[in-house]
Structure formats: structure tokens, C-alpha cells
Amino acid sequence: MSKTPWSNPLFAVSGHLVARYAAALKSACGLDCPLPDFKIDRFGWSPQLAAVLGQDYMTCEAIRYGIILSPDQAAAPLIMRRFSYEPGLITKVYQEAHTTLLHLIEHEPVIVEIDNGLAFCRNVTDVLAITAIHATLTTPQDTLNKTTQLLALAQGLHQESRLLDDNYIQSMLALVKQVGNPRRRPLPPAFHMKGTSSFWAELPSPVYVLRDAQASQSKPIVITIRPEQVPLDIPSKVLDLDVDLVDHLHAAGYLRYMDTEAFFRKRVADLERDTLLNANIQPSEDSAARRRQLARHTNVQALLPPLYWELEGELKRVQAGAPFSATRLSAEGRWAVSAPARANEVMVHLLARFVRYDYRLLSFHHQRIIQAEWLRYSDAKREYLAAHFPYLPDSFATQPPATPAS
């Protein structure tokens, strides 16, 4: 399943880097930087700033901005995403524009703009309209664009009329003062990705679009909590984002069953851990010790959900050598023992919605779900999540999101 990055350190921003980040934030998003030091992820998103400015402070509807202060930032985890294609694009930027980044960050920050071709992305129709995604680099001083302009002007100097054009020469000299010799500055390549593969989008409501590259003529599968809002004339198969969705995804080949003893043990352990935390008891990491905790607290045993007994019974059947049959399981049970068969990134994101007792997946893919329920969690559960995923509660809002500076 998807690897989570919480053990990797974020990139620390302090000293002169704060001023550079503030300049980029103001240029891209029109926001002032309210903190004297903070940490950022690979994209430049900061959980500390998000607590003040709002989770989506670097997103303007369909456009997502990133801020790069150093190539070393590439080693930081990528925490906040709005579209599933963002990790691939930012990785390409770090890899393919490495030389450009080295030249730029010596003097100013780099702003990454990821554009999916839309001005707004608010509903399913908008999501289905995404066919290509582009990433461009710029800086607060617009250095790259000015360098491109200067190179274009230099190429026209061989024309005699321009050699005698004072305005033309003055335009070149003005740009030279700003960017220096343009031939010494490596320009980045174009960054493009096709939006015709499967992806997910976090809008006011989640949308999943499944497109099978091996069956280009087939209709895409659209999964949403409001299927009635998808226009009937759009060629697609629309599915409701509910618990019965699991059977459709298995039938379409997007999910497969993990019927091994080890996987059943993992899910049983996840549910034991979740039950103890809900009862405000810190669970032991040792399975035997955790079972003793459950045995000692009869009131906690009563809190174990029906799914626990269902999966524990199936675990015993597997241990006894009985063949696995998904028909014996409830819909929740089938989600519990499912794993991606293809479109892995999309399926893992979807699985985490229905397997919320797997904190590793939930914390990485659905911070908004945890934030919405945070105050209802027990003290033990909040302590557990903060200890295992230390950047998670840092981003939870402490005040209403700020509005862009005028």
C-alpha cells in the first residue's frame, strides 16, 4: 500500500529563508507570512502556517502553488495534497529542473504553479474536464520570464533595423540589469502530464475518476457522494461513494482480496488498537500485551465492534486451513481485507475512507477527516496520533483562515 512519510523531517524555515518564503507567498497567493519560523513539506506547505491561514492557503480553486527554497526540500515529505497528480509533478520539477533551481535559489525563492487548465474546480463536471496538467516555475521577481524575453530579444539583434532601434536596445539593457547574462541561466523544461488516467480530487466533496488506459473506449467510472449531480449526458458510469461500492470495484478489477493470515492479524490488531484508544487507554504495541489489556477491561470488550468478531472469526478459519470466501463477510469486512489491484494511488486514498481504524493510511490521506473529529477523540487517541504522526495536529486551525492581503 501507499508509503507514508511521517518519519521524514520537514524542511525548517528560519532566518533569511523566512523573508524569501514570505515574498513567494505574497507573490503567489497574496498572503502575508504571520510566523517568524516554521517548517514546510516538499511542496512548500507548512502545517504551522496552515493552522493560522487555513489548510488550503496555497490553493486557488483549480490552481495549486508550491514554494521551493532549496533543492534539499525534496527530501521532506509531501503532506498536503488536493489532487493525486501533484506528487508526480513536483517530483519531476525537482529532478528535471535541478540546475535551474540551484541558480535561482541563491538569490530568490521559486514558485511552482500547477495548473489543470481550469479557472475553477468545484464539482464533478469540472473534474471530468481535466485532460492535461502543467507545472510552471516563476519567482517573485519574474526572473525566468524576463530571461526568456531577453533571449528572444537577443535573437533579433541580427536584423539591421533592430540594431538601430534605440528603444529595442534600451529594452534589452533594462532586462540585462535585472537578470544578467541570460545564456548563463539554465531554463527549466516544460512539465506536462496527461489528465486522462485515474485520479482523485479533494473538492468540497471528494471525487474519484477511474479511467482504464487499456480500454480507452470505455466510459470512465466516477465515484462521488452526490451522483445525482453528474449530468446525464456525460459519458460515464457513476457510482455512489458508499459502503457497497466495494463490490463494484472488485468486479471492475480495481481491488483484490488480501486473504492471508498476516493481513487478517493486522486488521484485528488495528481494531484492538482503535477500541482501546476510544476507551482512553494507550494500547500496547505488543499483540500479546494488547490482548491482556482487553482481557483486564471488561467494559472495553463490550466496545469491540461487530467487525472485530467477524474478522477474528475469519482469521481462525484461515488458521484452520479453510478456504477464503468474501461472501461470508459484510461490506465493511470486504473493505477491511481489500487492497489495490490497479490505480493504486486512487484506491489507497479511497480505502482509507472506509478503513478509518488504519491510522497510517487515514493520517496521510485524510487529514480533514481527522481534524473534523479531533475534538471528539479521547485524550489517549489524540496523544497516540500526535506521537506517531507529529505534523498532523500542527496544521489544525487555531483561528479562522486569513484572507489575502489587499
TAMOJO-V345464 format. One record per residue. N is the residue number from 1. PSI is psi in whole degrees, -180 to 180 (none if undefined). Layout:
# TAMOJO-V345464
n:N psi:PSI
n:N psi:PSI
This chain:
# TAMOJO-V345464
n:1 psi:178
n:2 psi:134
n:3 psi:131
n:4 psi:150
n:5 psi:17
n:6 psi:-21
n:7 psi:-15
n:8 psi:143
n:9 psi:147
n:10 psi:166
n:11 psi:122
n:12 psi:134
n:13 psi:116
n:14 psi:172
n:15 psi:-136
n:16 psi:-20
n:17 psi:-27
n:18 psi:-45
n:19 psi:-38
n:20 psi:-43
n:21 psi:-42
n:22 psi:-40
n:23 psi:-41
n:24 psi:-41
n:25 psi:-41
n:26 psi:-43
n:27 psi:-43
n:28 psi:-45
n:29 psi:-7
n:30 psi:24
n:31 psi:148
n:32 psi:148
n:33 psi:115
n:34 psi:-3
n:35 psi:146
n:36 psi:-19
n:37 psi:150
n:38 psi:-176
n:39 psi:151
n:40 psi:158
n:41 psi:-170
n:42 psi:-29
n:43 psi:-13
n:44 psi:4
n:45 psi:135
n:46 psi:126
n:47 psi:-34
n:48 psi:-42
n:49 psi:-35
n:50 psi:-32
n:51 psi:-24
n:52 psi:-43
n:53 psi:-13
n:54 psi:150
n:55 psi:-35
n:56 psi:34
n:57 psi:-17
n:58 psi:16
n:59 psi:132
n:60 psi:89
n:61 psi:-107
n:62 psi:-13
n:63 psi:136
n:64 psi:133
n:65 psi:146
n:66 psi:158
n:67 psi:123
n:68 psi:122
n:69 psi:-21
n:70 psi:146
n:71 psi:-24
n:72 psi:-19
n:73 psi:-20
n:74 psi:-23
n:75 psi:-13
n:76 psi:155
n:77 psi:159
n:78 psi:109
n:79 psi:-54
n:80 psi:126
n:81 psi:148
n:82 psi:-26
n:83 psi:147
n:84 psi:-13
n:85 psi:-7
n:86 psi:-42
n:87 psi:-41
n:88 psi:-40
n:89 psi:-43
n:90 psi:-31
n:91 psi:-42
n:92 psi:-38
n:93 psi:-48
n:94 psi:-38
n:95 psi:-46
n:96 psi:-15
n:97 psi:26
n:98 psi:-45
n:99 psi:-41
n:100 psi:-44
n:101 psi:-43
n:102 psi:-39
n:103 psi:-36
n:104 psi:-44
n:105 psi:-10
n:106 psi:-26
n:107 psi:-30
n:108 psi:164
n:109 psi:164
n:110 psi:132
n:111 psi:129
n:112 psi:127
n:113 psi:118
n:114 psi:117
n:115 psi:127
n:116 psi:17
n:117 psi:1
n:118 psi:152
n:119 psi:-33
n:120 psi:147
n:121 psi:92
n:122 psi:-14
n:123 psi:-179
n:124 psi:-40
n:125 psi:-41
n:126 psi:-44
n:127 psi:-43
n:128 psi:-18
n:129 psi:-8
n:130 psi:115
n:131 psi:-16
n:132 psi:148
n:133 psi:138
n:134 psi:144
n:135 psi:130
n:136 psi:152
n:137 psi:142
n:138 psi:180
n:139 psi:163
n:140 psi:-30
n:141 psi:7
n:142 psi:39
n:143 psi:-44
n:144 psi:-43
n:145 psi:-40
n:146 psi:-36
n:147 psi:-42
n:148 psi:-42
n:149 psi:-43
n:150 psi:-40
n:151 psi:-39
n:152 psi:-39
n:153 psi:-39
n:154 psi:-34
n:155 psi:-19
n:156 psi:1
n:157 psi:-23
n:158 psi:-14
n:159 psi:124
n:160 psi:-37
n:161 psi:-33
n:162 psi:-28
n:163 psi:-27
n:164 psi:3
n:165 psi:105
n:166 psi:-39
n:167 psi:-39
n:168 psi:-47
n:169 psi:-41
n:170 psi:-37
n:171 psi:-42
n:172 psi:-45
n:173 psi:-36
n:174 psi:-40
n:175 psi:-37
n:176 psi:-39
n:177 psi:-29
n:178 psi:-37
n:179 psi:-8
n:180 psi:-153
n:181 psi:114
n:182 psi:-24
n:183 psi:-11
n:184 psi:-2
n:185 psi:113
n:186 psi:129
n:187 psi:147
n:188 psi:157
n:189 psi:172
n:190 psi:140
n:191 psi:114
n:192 psi:145
n:193 psi:143
n:194 psi:136
n:195 psi:24
n:196 psi:1
n:197 psi:178
n:198 psi:141
n:199 psi:167
n:200 psi:157
n:201 psi:133
n:202 psi:96
n:203 psi:-166
n:204 psi:-31
n:205 psi:146
n:206 psi:147
n:207 psi:133
n:208 psi:131
n:209 psi:118
n:210 psi:116
n:211 psi:127
n:212 psi:111
n:213 psi:-25
n:214 psi:-7
n:215 psi:70
n:216 psi:-23
n:217 psi:-10
n:218 psi:155
n:219 psi:143
n:220 psi:151
n:221 psi:126
n:222 psi:125
n:223 psi:124
n:224 psi:156
n:225 psi:-8
n:226 psi:67
n:227 psi:-25
n:228 psi:-16
n:229 psi:-5
n:230 psi:120
n:231 psi:140
n:232 psi:-23
n:233 psi:0
n:234 psi:123
n:235 psi:97
n:236 psi:160
n:237 psi:117
n:238 psi:128
n:239 psi:147
n:240 psi:138
n:241 psi:75
n:242 psi:-180
n:243 psi:-29
n:244 psi:-5
n:245 psi:-27
n:246 psi:-38
n:247 psi:-38
n:248 psi:-40
n:249 psi:-34
n:250 psi:-42
n:251 psi:-33
n:252 psi:-4
n:253 psi:14
n:254 psi:-20
n:255 psi:157
n:256 psi:161
n:257 psi:138
n:258 psi:92
n:259 psi:29
n:260 psi:156
n:261 psi:-40
n:262 psi:-40
n:263 psi:-40
n:264 psi:-40
n:265 psi:-41
n:266 psi:-45
n:267 psi:-38
n:268 psi:-42
n:269 psi:-40
n:270 psi:-44
n:271 psi:-36
n:272 psi:-46
n:273 psi:-45
n:274 psi:-41
n:275 psi:-44
n:276 psi:-43
n:277 psi:-39
n:278 psi:-28
n:279 psi:8
n:280 psi:37
n:281 psi:127
n:282 psi:121
n:283 psi:148
n:284 psi:148
n:285 psi:-18
n:286 psi:129
n:287 psi:-41
n:288 psi:-43
n:289 psi:-36
n:290 psi:-38
n:291 psi:-36
n:292 psi:-35
n:293 psi:-44
n:294 psi:-38
n:295 psi:-34
n:296 psi:-27
n:297 psi:93
n:298 psi:-29
n:299 psi:-29
n:300 psi:-36
n:301 psi:-36
n:302 psi:-18
n:303 psi:-11
n:304 psi:128
n:305 psi:160
n:306 psi:-32
n:307 psi:-35
n:308 psi:-50
n:309 psi:-33
n:310 psi:-47
n:311 psi:-34
n:312 psi:-39
n:313 psi:-40
n:314 psi:-36
n:315 psi:-44
n:316 psi:-37
n:317 psi:-43
n:318 psi:-42
n:319 psi:-32
n:320 psi:-4
n:321 psi:10
n:322 psi:146
n:323 psi:146
n:324 psi:140
n:325 psi:118
n:326 psi:-21
n:327 psi:-19
n:328 psi:-16
n:329 psi:152
n:330 psi:174
n:331 psi:-40
n:332 psi:-39
n:333 psi:-36
n:334 psi:-36
n:335 psi:-40
n:336 psi:-32
n:337 psi:24
n:338 psi:153
n:339 psi:159
n:340 psi:140
n:341 psi:-30
n:342 psi:174
n:343 psi:51
n:344 psi:-47
n:345 psi:-40
n:346 psi:-43
n:347 psi:-39
n:348 psi:-42
n:349 psi:-40
n:350 psi:-44
n:351 psi:-39
n:352 psi:-22
n:353 psi:-31
n:354 psi:-5
n:355 psi:61
n:356 psi:-8
n:357 psi:-3
n:358 psi:89
n:359 psi:-29
n:360 psi:-45
n:361 psi:-45
n:362 psi:-42
n:363 psi:-32
n:364 psi:-39
n:365 psi:-23
n:366 psi:65
n:367 psi:-33
n:368 psi:-35
n:369 psi:-46
n:370 psi:-42
n:371 psi:-41
n:372 psi:-29
n:373 psi:-1
n:374 psi:-47
n:375 psi:-18
n:376 psi:-9
n:377 psi:154
n:378 psi:163
n:379 psi:-40
n:380 psi:-39
n:381 psi:-41
n:382 psi:-41
n:383 psi:-40
n:384 psi:-47
n:385 psi:-41
n:386 psi:-34
n:387 psi:-38
n:388 psi:-25
n:389 psi:74
n:390 psi:-23
n:391 psi:-10
n:392 psi:-60
n:393 psi:-16
n:394 psi:-28
n:395 psi:-5
n:396 psi:133
n:397 psi:135
n:398 psi:-11
n:399 psi:166
n:400 psi:146
n:401 psi:144
n:402 psi:157
n:403 psi:152
n:404 psi:143
n:405 psi:143
n:406 psi:none
